[in-house]
Amino acid sequence: MKVAELIAVLRNLDPAAEVVVAAYDGRRDVHHVLELRRDDVRASAMRELSFERPFDVDHGARLSEVDDDGPVSGVEIG
């Protein structure tokens, strides 16, 4: 997802809604979320990792790693 795509998605949501990120504690029956703060959104360099199957099988998400010398420009949230 590119920043422009994220902005387009956000425009369709309630502007008064809280922004949160997932917080995992290892228990499968509980799903926690944390408040997203301005300092939690930052530009970062990264590189895509190779693996045998999609990281997120349901959505086909790619897995990347933050790397100061990485060739991919990204925005890290959370």
C-alpha contacts under 8 A as a table, 3 or more apart, distances in Angstrom:
res1	aa1	res2	aa2	distance
1	M	5	E	6.07
1	M	6	L	6.81
2	K	5	E	5.22
2	K	6	L	6.45
3	V	6	L	5.06
3	V	7	I	6.21
3	V	75	V	7.72
4	A	7	I	5.10
4	A	8	A	6.26
5	E	8	A	5.06
5	E	9	V	6.32
6	L	9	V	5.12
6	L	10	L	6.13
7	I	10	L	5.05
7	I	11	R	6.16
8	A	11	R	5.26
8	A	12	N	7.01
9	V	12	N	5.58
9	V	13	L	7.09
10	L	13	L	5.29
10	L	15	P	7.99
11	R	14	D	7.98
11	R	15	P	7.73
13	L	17	A	7.76
14	D	17	A	5.40
18	E	35	E	7.32
19	V	35	E	6.09
19	V	36	L	5.44
20	V	33	V	5.84
20	V	34	L	5.09
20	V	35	E	4.38
20	V	36	L	4.75
21	V	33	V	5.42
21	V	34	L	5.28
21	V	35	E	6.51
21	V	36	L	6.09
21	V	77	I	7.89
21	V	78	G	6.01
22	A	31	H	7.61
22	A	32	H	6.23
22	A	33	V	4.51
22	A	34	L	6.32
23	A	31	H	7.31
23	A	32	H	5.21
23	A	33	V	5.05
23	A	34	L	6.22
24	Y	27	R	7.59
24	Y	31	H	6.86
24	Y	32	H	6.47
25	D	32	H	7.84
27	R	30	V	5.86
27	R	31	H	8.00
28	R	31	H	7.40
36	L	40	D	6.20
36	L	77	I	7.89
36	L	78	G	6.44
37	R	40	D	5.22
37	R	41	V	7.29
38	R	41	V	5.71
39	D	42	R	6.99
40	D	76	E	7.57
40	D	77	I	5.68
40	D	78	G	4.89
41	V	75	V	6.82
41	V	76	E	5.71
41	V	77	I	4.61
41	V	78	G	6.44
42	R	75	V	5.55
42	R	76	E	5.38
42	R	77	I	6.76
43	A	73	S	7.51
43	A	74	G	5.82
43	A	75	V	4.34
43	A	76	E	6.06
44	S	66	V	6.77
44	S	67	D	7.82
44	S	68	D	7.32
44	S	73	S	6.31
44	S	74	G	5.20
44	S	75	V	5.71
44	S	76	E	6.32
45	A	66	V	5.96
45	A	67	D	5.58
45	A	68	D	5.30
45	A	69	D	6.65
45	A	70	G	5.20
45	A	71	P	6.76
45	A	72	V	5.74
45	A	73	S	4.92
45	A	74	G	5.80
46	M	64	S	6.43
46	M	65	E	5.42
46	M	66	V	4.17
46	M	67	D	4.55
46	M	68	D	6.72
46	M	69	D	7.34
46	M	70	G	4.42
46	M	71	P	6.39
46	M	72	V	5.13
46	M	73	S	6.40
46	M	74	G	6.65
47	R	64	S	5.48
47	R	65	E	5.53
47	R	66	V	6.58
47	R	67	D	6.34
47	R	70	G	4.79
47	R	71	P	5.98
47	R	72	V	5.58
48	E	62	R	7.25
48	E	63	L	6.05
48	E	64	S	4.11
48	E	65	E	6.34
48	E	72	V	7.66
49	L	62	R	7.85
49	L	63	L	5.72
49	L	64	S	5.20
49	L	65	E	6.73
50	S	63	L	7.74
51	F	54	P	7.26
51	F	55	F	7.87
53	R	57	V	7.43
54	P	57	V	5.29
54	P	60	G	5.25
54	P	61	A	6.18
54	P	62	R	6.28
54	P	63	L	7.83
55	F	60	G	6.84
55	F	61	A	5.87
55	F	62	R	5.94
55	F	63	L	5.91
56	D	59	H	5.54
56	D	60	G	5.30
56	D	61	A	5.06
56	D	62	R	7.38
57	V	60	G	5.32
57	V	61	A	7.38
66	V	70	G	7.34
67	D	70	G	4.88
70	G	73	S	7.77
